[in-house]
């Protein structure tokens, strides 16, 4: 698998890349590394472990629980719950560690392991690196220091996790959803019970699709990566809006009453104005990535709000938010982080707040989202090139400068080397789709010639 930890935990094909042995070993390593860091000092350590409904999550959960308990960590098994629920419960229960088994929006054969530190925050890069190093050291023969007798961890189910998380979500909703009809696409994933329960308690009339997980159908033609079913259901049921989650429900996309998609940038724009109105948008600032549509940036400028942009990845958005105490940030993909209520992206929370804005204003989601105009965006992946020379090629620098002059203030160019593959992503935005496509294709040709391996 190369380096085990990616931008969002360890992920791979379950029982091929991500085996029970790997899950057990990483869990033991995580316990030892956190013990060395002083996290467990002075008390008996506790971990919260949850998963999405994938079939492979059953044996991987057993391996993680076994690893933690063998290292002397007491385990609270919360069962099938969204990633943000595990993060929330890790903080709310004062646990020293949280573990979520999910591959998010990936297809069913994949799975993943994500660790949270005390408070429910993702582990820092240096801790992940240390866990990987310790795992590798012991995988090749160094014996573990193992507790015995009363020192081993105890394991019990924490069935109250569902109720505690739903109650937390309801307290975050600023107003009731009475009078709204909402279609929820749960992607046959981790929020199949949580999300409908929360929306119903908040007052909405709920129609669900993709809410019958069987361990094999997660993300299968449904959820935030496949919106066609949700579009059709919203129109069929004459609903006010539709909400789509991914497999672990840390993201949210939406459709308006006509079935038109509302992406993460538009959701951020709607929530930013709502939060400013109730004085919840600290420093009148929103955090987003460099991949956000230029239309979002222009909308924030018109509204008198500041936009801070980071590298691609919700972990970088969250780092910036924590560093400056910002309240709202997210990605075009639908990862939206609201730090007053969550330590990670929370799709159910995002959907509730979006619906609350519709209910509060009496305006349609289509009307609310019109605060920003999505500019046409063309993305071309150029494979088999030397991505390390993107910033040093004079030929490429000159081509980008020419493109930026042509586009002026109504367009944008972004060249981004992939973090995992030998390719460069060329992204161009412009007021006109044909112009965006023409400029992107021209730049892609320059990338091919200038960065040829």
Order of alpha helices (4+ residues) and beta strands (2+ residues): beta-beta-alpha-beta-alpha-beta-alpha-beta-beta-beta-alpha-beta-alpha-beta-alpha-beta-alpha-beta-beta-beta-alpha-beta-alpha-beta-alpha-beta-beta-alpha-alpha-beta-alpha-beta-beta-alpha
